[in-house]
Amino acid sequence: MSTVFSRIIAGELPGRFVWQDEDVVAFLSIAPLRPGHTLVVPRQEVDGWTEAGGDLLARCTAVAQAVGQAARRAWDAPRAGLVVAGFEVPHMHIHVFPAWEMADFDFGRVDHSPEPAGLDEAAERLRGALRELGHGASVPAG
């Protein structure tokens, strides 16, 4: 059975993509911890990170690092948060977001009703920062 992430990747459900390559995609969370909260997801359906092959896990981590660098740049954040939780959707994903303090990692504080215009603006900021960092080939048009 196809996961919700596979349906987003296939275009069956909407997603605000900031990264797309042949193995990995990244799109904004619909329940962000902070503006710019992004999910890095392998195209291959793998339940958890411990089941991912080493090469796939390394590729996801490399994309998460690029997205984290872009998030820091786009929001002038001192850190980028990275969390692998894996309980929400049975498809491996890495949460990446700009962070200023440990409270930014509290999933009890997610915004369950973000404004669509704010999500669009955050996606565009991330795409711009990714392009500035030299990743334009993997950044989709808005």
Backbone as a chain_set.jsonl record, in Angstrom:
{"seq": "MSTVFSRIIAGELPGRFVWQDEDVVAFLSIAPLRPGHTLVVPRQEVDGWTEAGGDLLARCTAVAQAVGQAARRAWDAPRAGLVVAGFEVPHMHIHVFPAWEMADFDFGRVDHSPEPAGLDEAAERLRGALRELGHGASVPAG", "coords": {"N": [[0.834, -1.184, 0.0], [0.484, 2.199, -0.76], [2.183, 4.918, 0.768], [1.263, 8.059, 2.378], [3.285, 9.865, 1.821], [4.42, 8.75, -0.501], [2.314, 9.192, -2.199], [2.286, 11.976, -2.276], [4.776, 12.416, -3.476], [4.253, 11.241, -5.962], [2.527, 13.06, -6.99], [-0.147, 12.852, -6.508], [-1.201, 13.941, -4.243], [-1.046, 17.262, -2.918], [2.067, 19.061, -2.554], [4.653, 21.126, -1.238], [7.391, 21.356, -2.743], [10.897, 21.551, -2.242], [13.165, 20.356, -2.998], [14.186, 17.957, -5.374], [15.37, 14.977, -6.563], [16.666, 12.042, -8.215], [16.55, 10.113, -6.222], [15.705, 11.211, -3.778], [13.42, 13.447, -2.167], [12.336, 16.67, -0.96], [10.016, 18.355, 0.974], [7.781, 20.855, 2.295], [6.581, 20.59, 5.646], [3.207, 20.037, 6.619], [2.473, 20.608, 9.115], [4.154, 22.545, 10.678], [7.015, 22.983, 12.847], [8.458, 25.306, 12.915], [8.557, 28.112, 10.648], [9.589, 27.009, 7.475], [10.046, 24.379, 8.095], [10.909, 21.295, 6.98], [10.488, 18.172, 5.288], [12.571, 15.543, 4.55], [12.617, 13.014, 2.287], [12.983, 9.698, 1.14], [12.459, 8.498, -2.188], [11.963, 5.803, -2.471], [9.928, 3.514, -0.74], [10.57, 3.074, 2.471], [10.248, 1.878, 5.652], [11.465, 2.722, 8.199], [14.388, 4.566, 9.31], [16.322, 2.791, 10.126], [15.98, 0.618, 8.53], [16.764, 1.414, 6.064], [19.012, 1.225, 3.301], [22.575, 1.685, 3.447], [23.646, 3.507, 1.522], [21.341, 4.886, 0.659], [20.472, 6.032, 3.075], [22.68, 7.677, 3.588], [22.476, 9.419, 1.397], [19.996, 10.678, 1.923], [20.681, 11.971, 4.297], [22.662, 13.716, 3.368], [21.113, 15.382, 1.708], [19.417, 16.418, 3.678], [21.306, 17.877, 5.126], [21.987, 19.875, 3.248], [19.489, 21.149, 3.006], [19.219, 21.998, 5.64], [21.36, 23.831, 5.806], [20.387, 25.717, 4.013], [18.046, 26.503, 5.337], [19.098, 27.725, 7.639], [20.388, 29.88, 6.412], [18.236, 31.184, 5.075], [16.575, 32.041, 7.175], [18.301, 33.222, 8.909], [19.181, 31.73, 11.1], [20.693, 30.407, 14.088], [21.135, 27.671, 14.25], [20.329, 24.515, 12.657], [17.701, 22.354, 13.025], [17.454, 18.797, 13.279], [15.594, 15.955, 13.081], [14.802, 12.566, 13.413], [12.05, 10.916, 13.628], [9.722, 9.278, 12.928], [7.191, 8.208, 13.593], [4.814, 9.246, 12.624], [4.227, 8.744, 9.875], [4.55, 5.764, 8.042], [7.001, 5.793, 6.467], [10.202, 6.443, 5.836], [11.541, 9.511, 6.989], [13.12, 12.686, 7.379], [13.088, 15.309, 9.586], [13.733, 18.709, 9.122], [14.642, 21.942, 10.13], [14.79, 25.523, 10.773], [16.41, 26.622, 13.755], [16.417, 28.108, 16.981], [16.428, 27.626, 19.662], [16.176, 25.003, 22.196], [13.474, 24.546, 22.628], [12.391, 24.707, 20.116], [12.394, 22.166, 19.14], [10.228, 20.834, 20.113], [7.646, 18.851, 19.475], [5.095, 19.08, 20.362], [4.405, 21.637, 19.971], [3.739, 22.195, 17.326], [2.391, 23.874, 14.454], [-0.764, 23.391, 13.604], [-2.445, 24.516, 11.792], [-1.286, 26.122, 9.597], [-0.922, 29.138, 7.678], [-1.625, 29.046, 4.24], [-0.344, 30.895, 2.493], [1.884, 31.602, 3.988], [3.268, 29.167, 4.067], [3.824, 28.899, 1.337], [5.52, 31.101, 0.99], [7.634, 30.396, 2.69], [8.565, 28.092, 1.381], [9.505, 29.226, -0.992], [11.551, 30.872, -0.011], [13.331, 28.911, 0.959], [13.91, 27.523, -1.434], [15.218, 29.575, -2.839], [17.477, 29.997, -1.181], [18.677, 27.469, -1.358], [19.358, 27.456, -4.067], [21.198, 29.598, -4.068], [23.201, 28.376, -2.619], [24.248, 26.646, -4.42], [22.77, 24.439, -5.3], [20.99, 24.369, -7.39], [20.28, 22.602, -9.505], [18.765, 20.633, -8.33], [16.59, 21.901, -7.345], [13.239, 22.477, -7.579], [11.09, 24.414, -9.766], [9.013, 27.023, -8.459]], "CA": [[0.0, 0.0, 0.0], [1.241, 3.437, -0.921], [2.109, 5.832, 1.902], [0.89, 9.429, 2.041], [4.46, 10.495, 1.21], [4.519, 8.264, -1.878], [1.248, 9.869, -2.953], [2.766, 13.351, -2.502], [5.863, 12.308, -4.462], [3.648, 10.915, -7.253], [1.679, 14.165, -7.433], [-1.55, 12.559, -6.202], [-1.535, 14.887, -3.178], [-0.188, 18.442, -3.077], [3.253, 19.223, -1.728], [5.498, 22.282, -1.552], [8.715, 20.765, -2.891], [12.071, 22.425, -2.303], [14.251, 19.513, -3.521], [13.794, 16.737, -6.072], [16.354, 14.3, -7.398], [16.157, 10.713, -8.571], [16.422, 9.256, -5.046], [15.219, 11.893, -2.577], [12.692, 14.704, -2.315], [12.111, 17.403, 0.283], [8.858, 19.235, 0.872], [7.43, 21.455, 3.57], [5.632, 19.93, 6.532], [1.926, 20.732, 6.747], [2.347, 20.912, 10.545], [5.535, 22.952, 10.963], [7.53, 23.459, 14.13], [8.89, 26.669, 12.597], [8.534, 28.319, 9.203], [10.704, 26.34, 6.803], [10.132, 22.979, 8.524], [10.928, 20.497, 5.762], [10.642, 16.732, 5.416], [13.433, 14.931, 3.54], [11.982, 11.707, 2.133], [13.435, 8.926, -0.025], [11.376, 8.072, -3.086], [11.71, 4.401, -2.136], [9.212, 3.341, 0.519], [11.31, 2.387, 3.521], [9.498, 2.216, 6.855], [12.254, 3.492, 9.151], [15.768, 4.822, 8.897], [17.17, 1.632, 10.414], [15.804, -0.339, 7.449], [17.313, 1.981, 4.826], [20.381, 0.849, 2.942], [23.567, 2.691, 3.81], [23.753, 4.541, 0.492], [20.128, 5.699, 0.694], [20.516, 6.831, 4.301], [23.696, 8.715, 3.385], [21.925, 10.41, 0.459], [18.987, 11.45, 2.658], [21.389, 12.824, 5.244], [23.31, 14.783, 2.595], [20.071, 16.333, 1.315], [19.009, 17.095, 4.908], [22.336, 18.869, 5.438], [21.816, 21.001, 2.317], [18.267, 21.85, 3.399], [19.536, 22.671, 6.903], [22.176, 25.006, 5.492], [19.489, 26.695, 3.387], [17.148, 27.018, 6.381], [19.878, 28.669, 8.444], [20.613, 31.067, 5.595], [16.97, 31.859, 4.761], [15.996, 32.644, 8.385], [19.394, 33.712, 9.745], [19.076, 30.946, 12.333], [21.993, 29.941, 14.568], [21.233, 26.219, 14.085], [19.279, 23.81, 11.937], [17.291, 21.156, 13.741], [17.298, 17.571, 12.511], [14.955, 14.928, 13.905], [14.265, 11.38, 12.769], [11.088, 10.386, 14.594], [9.212, 8.126, 12.221], [5.932, 7.641, 14.074], [3.65, 9.831, 11.967], [3.997, 8.107, 8.58], [5.473, 4.626, 7.914], [7.876, 6.035, 5.317], [11.325, 7.174, 6.406], [11.649, 10.943, 6.708], [13.959, 13.467, 8.284], [12.593, 16.663, 9.809], [14.791, 19.727, 9.13], [14.009, 23.243, 10.369], [15.649, 26.501, 11.443], [16.24, 26.512, 15.211], [17.034, 29.12, 17.833], [16.511, 27.121, 21.039], [15.716, 23.623, 22.33], [12.013, 24.512, 22.537], [12.034, 24.555, 18.715], [12.329, 20.735, 18.862], [9.061, 20.304, 20.812], [6.589, 18.554, 18.522], [3.828, 19.497, 20.951], [4.192, 23.038, 19.6], [3.572, 22.368, 15.88], [1.268, 24.676, 13.98], [-1.636, 22.483, 12.862], [-3.237, 25.284, 10.813], [-0.471, 27.204, 9.042], [-1.486, 29.872, 6.55], [-1.038, 28.598, 2.967], [0.578, 31.907, 1.955], [3.119, 31.491, 4.756], [3.969, 27.97, 3.58], [4.35, 29.22, 0.001], [6.646, 32.03, 1.163], [8.741, 29.627, 3.269], [9.112, 27.23, 0.324], [10.263, 30.067, -1.921], [12.792, 31.264, 0.683], [14.226, 27.75, 0.959], [14.384, 27.302, -2.806], [16.202, 30.618, -3.143], [18.716, 29.735, -0.435], [19.303, 26.277, -1.952], [19.987, 27.887, -5.32], [22.381, 30.391, -3.704], [24.215, 27.453, -2.11], [24.754, 25.837, -5.519], [21.995, 23.217, -5.499], [19.925, 24.705, -8.331], [19.861, 21.478, -10.346], [17.797, 19.805, -7.589], [15.53, 22.759, -6.811], [12.167, 22.639, -8.564], [10.478, 25.751, -9.907], [7.901, 27.229, -7.517]], "C": [[0.878, 1.246, 0.0], [1.086, 4.345, 0.302], [1.665, 7.219, 1.433], [2.074, 10.147, 1.389], [4.647, 10.024, -0.234], [3.471, 8.933, -2.752], [1.613, 11.328, -3.222], [3.84, 13.341, -3.585], [5.298, 12.059, -5.859], [2.76, 12.034, -7.789], [0.2, 13.922, -7.199], [-2.089, 13.464, -5.1], [-0.596, 16.075, -3.316], [0.998, 18.437, -2.119], [4.032, 20.441, -2.184], [6.945, 21.803, -1.568], [9.796, 21.844, -2.938], [13.269, 21.669, -2.875], [13.632, 18.316, -4.226], [14.995, 16.217, -6.843], [15.871, 12.881, -7.614], [15.933, 9.811, -7.367], [15.669, 9.882, -3.881], [14.439, 13.146, -2.967], [12.642, 15.378, -0.945], [10.955, 18.361, 0.039], [8.496, 19.744, 2.259], [6.431, 20.594, 4.339], [4.34, 20.742, 6.555], [1.612, 21.043, 8.21], [3.729, 21.338, 11.053], [5.813, 23.325, 12.421], [7.882, 24.939, 14.032], [8.672, 26.87, 11.104], [9.788, 27.69, 8.571], [10.881, 24.888, 7.201], [9.899, 22.083, 7.304], [11.092, 19.023, 6.1], [11.486, 16.231, 4.242], [13.028, 13.461, 3.481], [12.595, 10.954, 0.949], [12.236, 8.564, -0.897], [10.988, 6.618, -2.797], [10.976, 4.329, -0.8], [10.022, 2.448, 1.451], [10.654, 2.823, 4.825], [10.285, 3.117, 7.797], [13.69, 3.627, 8.703], [16.676, 3.626, 9.153], [17.029, 0.536, 9.357], [16.396, 0.156, 6.125], [18.715, 1.44, 4.566], [21.328, 1.998, 3.253], [23.679, 3.826, 2.803], [22.539, 5.462, 0.505], [20.107, 6.59, 1.935], [21.529, 7.969, 4.171], [23.174, 9.801, 2.451], [20.876, 11.288, 1.141], [19.646, 12.419, 3.636], [22.084, 13.977, 4.523], [22.289, 15.832, 2.149], [19.585, 17.101, 2.547], [20.027, 18.162, 5.301], [22.207, 20.091, 4.538], [20.583, 21.82, 2.682], [18.5, 22.604, 4.712], [20.381, 23.914, 6.689], [21.311, 26.105, 4.878], [18.542, 27.306, 4.419], [17.874, 28.022, 7.265], [20.059, 29.976, 7.692], [19.315, 31.863, 5.423], [16.365, 32.571, 5.971], [17.054, 33.201, 9.329], [19.366, 33.037, 11.114], [20.46, 30.472, 12.781], [22.216, 28.439, 14.369], [20.148, 25.736, 13.13], [18.975, 22.556, 12.736], [17.157, 19.984, 12.781], [16.735, 16.521, 13.458], [14.499, 13.786, 12.999], [13.352, 10.738, 13.802], [10.432, 9.129, 14.032], [7.91, 7.531, 12.716], [4.721, 8.104, 13.277], [3.257, 9.096, 10.698], [4.998, 6.96, 8.45], [6.305, 4.697, 6.63], [8.99, 6.929, 5.858], [11.296, 8.645, 6.016], [12.461, 11.615, 7.793], [13.369, 14.871, 8.362], [13.789, 17.618, 9.875], [14.112, 21.083, 9.255], [15.011, 24.216, 10.967], [15.371, 26.459, 12.945], [17.03, 27.595, 15.933], [17.225, 28.627, 19.257], [15.958, 25.699, 21.096], [14.196, 23.516, 22.239], [11.546, 24.347, 21.091], [11.907, 23.085, 18.305], [11.087, 20.074, 19.464], [7.907, 20.1, 19.84], [5.194, 18.821, 19.089], [3.468, 20.928, 20.574], [3.995, 23.245, 18.096], [2.343, 23.216, 15.587], [0.401, 23.771, 13.105], [-2.478, 23.193, 11.804], [-2.411, 26.424, 10.218], [-1.185, 27.867, 7.859], [-0.831, 29.382, 5.252], [-0.047, 29.604, 2.385], [1.911, 31.866, 2.693], [3.936, 30.277, 4.341], [4.583, 28.228, 2.201], [5.588, 30.105, 0.109], [7.861, 31.289, 1.732], [9.388, 28.731, 2.218], [9.97, 28.044, -0.64], [11.574, 30.537, -1.298], [13.804, 30.117, 0.671], [14.77, 27.471, -0.438], [15.452, 28.321, -3.182], [17.531, 30.367, -2.453], [19.431, 28.502, -0.993], [20.0, 26.623, -3.262], [21.266, 28.676, -5.03], [23.529, 29.499, -3.239], [24.718, 26.483, -3.179], [23.996, 24.564, -5.821], [20.864, 23.384, -6.509], [19.417, 23.546, -9.168], [18.807, 20.604, -9.663], [16.626, 20.606, -7.045], [14.457, 22.94, -7.87], [11.699, 24.09, -8.654], [9.291, 25.82, -8.952], [6.627, 27.022, -8.179]], "O": [[1.894, 1.308, 0.693], [-0.022, 4.519, 0.81], [1.689, 7.515, 0.238], [1.873, 10.962, 0.488], [4.998, 10.825, -1.1], [3.723, 9.21, -3.925], [1.286, 11.86, -4.283], [3.814, 14.163, -4.501], [5.807, 12.607, -6.837], [2.29, 11.959, -8.925], [-0.63, 14.712, -7.649], [-3.291, 13.723, -5.032], [0.533, 15.919, -3.782], [0.933, 17.882, -1.023], [4.069, 20.754, -3.374], [7.637, 21.836, -0.55], [9.641, 22.888, -3.572], [14.285, 22.283, -3.202], [12.668, 17.729, -3.735], [15.568, 16.924, -7.671], [14.751, 12.553, -7.222], [15.196, 8.83, -7.472], [15.06, 9.17, -3.081], [14.75, 13.813, -3.954], [12.873, 14.746, 0.086], [10.916, 19.077, -0.962], [8.858, 19.14, 3.269], [5.556, 19.957, 3.753], [4.366, 21.972, 6.517], [0.597, 21.673, 8.507], [4.393, 20.586, 11.767], [4.971, 23.893, 13.117], [7.632, 25.715, 14.954], [8.607, 25.892, 10.36], [10.897, 27.834, 9.086], [11.783, 24.221, 6.693], [8.836, 22.114, 6.685], [11.753, 18.669, 7.077], [11.152, 16.471, 3.082], [13.083, 12.749, 4.484], [12.713, 11.518, -0.139], [11.133, 8.352, -0.393], [9.813, 6.258, -2.875], [11.355, 5.002, 0.159], [10.14, 1.24, 1.244], [10.519, 4.02, 5.075], [9.8, 4.19, 8.156], [14.154, 2.897, 7.827], [17.689, 3.462, 8.473], [17.858, -0.372, 9.289], [16.512, -0.615, 5.173], [19.498, 1.228, 5.493], [20.912, 3.155, 3.312], [23.796, 4.988, 3.193], [22.68, 6.678, 0.379], [19.761, 7.769, 1.851], [21.262, 9.093, 4.596], [23.408, 10.985, 2.692], [20.87, 12.505, 0.957], [19.206, 13.56, 3.776], [22.089, 15.101, 5.024], [22.564, 17.03, 2.206], [19.363, 18.309, 2.469], [19.647, 19.238, 5.761], [22.307, 21.222, 5.012], [20.628, 23.05, 2.668], [18.026, 23.728, 4.872], [20.144, 24.943, 7.323], [21.484, 27.284, 5.187], [18.269, 28.505, 4.373], [17.314, 29.065, 7.603], [19.902, 31.054, 8.264], [19.304, 33.081, 5.607], [15.708, 33.6, 5.812], [16.728, 33.611, 10.443], [19.509, 33.691, 12.148], [21.309, 30.167, 11.943], [23.359, 27.984, 14.324], [19.186, 26.446, 12.837], [19.875, 21.792, 13.082], [16.793, 20.156, 11.618], [17.319, 16.233, 14.503], [13.889, 14.012, 11.954], [13.821, 10.093, 14.739], [10.572, 8.043, 14.596], [7.549, 6.433, 12.292], [3.7, 7.418, 13.258], [2.073, 8.85, 10.468], [6.183, 7.156, 8.719], [6.303, 3.771, 5.819], [8.731, 8.052, 6.291], [11.057, 8.986, 4.857], [12.49, 11.186, 8.947], [13.174, 15.535, 7.344], [14.748, 17.361, 10.602], [13.123, 21.351, 8.573], [15.979, 23.795, 11.601], [14.226, 26.282, 13.36], [18.147, 27.944, 15.551], [18.076, 29.138, 19.985], [15.335, 25.241, 20.138], [13.684, 22.483, 21.81], [10.425, 23.897, 20.856], [11.371, 22.788, 17.238], [10.917, 18.862, 19.331], [7.262, 21.064, 19.427], [4.212, 18.786, 18.346], [2.351, 21.378, 20.829], [4.079, 24.382, 17.631], [1.392, 23.264, 16.368], [0.792, 23.425, 11.99], [-3.15, 22.539, 11.007], [-2.807, 27.585, 10.327], [-1.952, 27.226, 7.14], [0.396, 29.312, 5.174], [0.983, 29.207, 1.84], [2.959, 32.075, 2.082], [5.162, 30.349, 4.271], [5.716, 27.829, 1.931], [6.579, 29.889, -0.589], [8.99, 31.529, 1.303], [10.612, 28.618, 2.164], [11.039, 27.597, -1.055], [12.598, 30.595, -1.979], [14.988, 30.327, 0.406], [15.963, 27.212, -0.601], [16.471, 27.969, -3.775], [18.59, 30.508, -3.065], [20.658, 28.491, -1.089], [21.099, 26.142, -3.534], [22.295, 28.452, -5.668], [24.697, 29.831, -3.443], [25.521, 25.598, -2.884], [24.509, 23.691, -6.522], [19.892, 22.628, -6.488], [18.235, 23.507, -9.509], [18.043, 19.913, -10.337], [15.762, 20.057, -6.361], [14.723, 23.492, -8.938], [11.893, 24.881, -7.732], [8.645, 24.81, -8.671], [5.577, 27.15, -7.55]]}, "num_chains": 1, "name": "protein.A"}
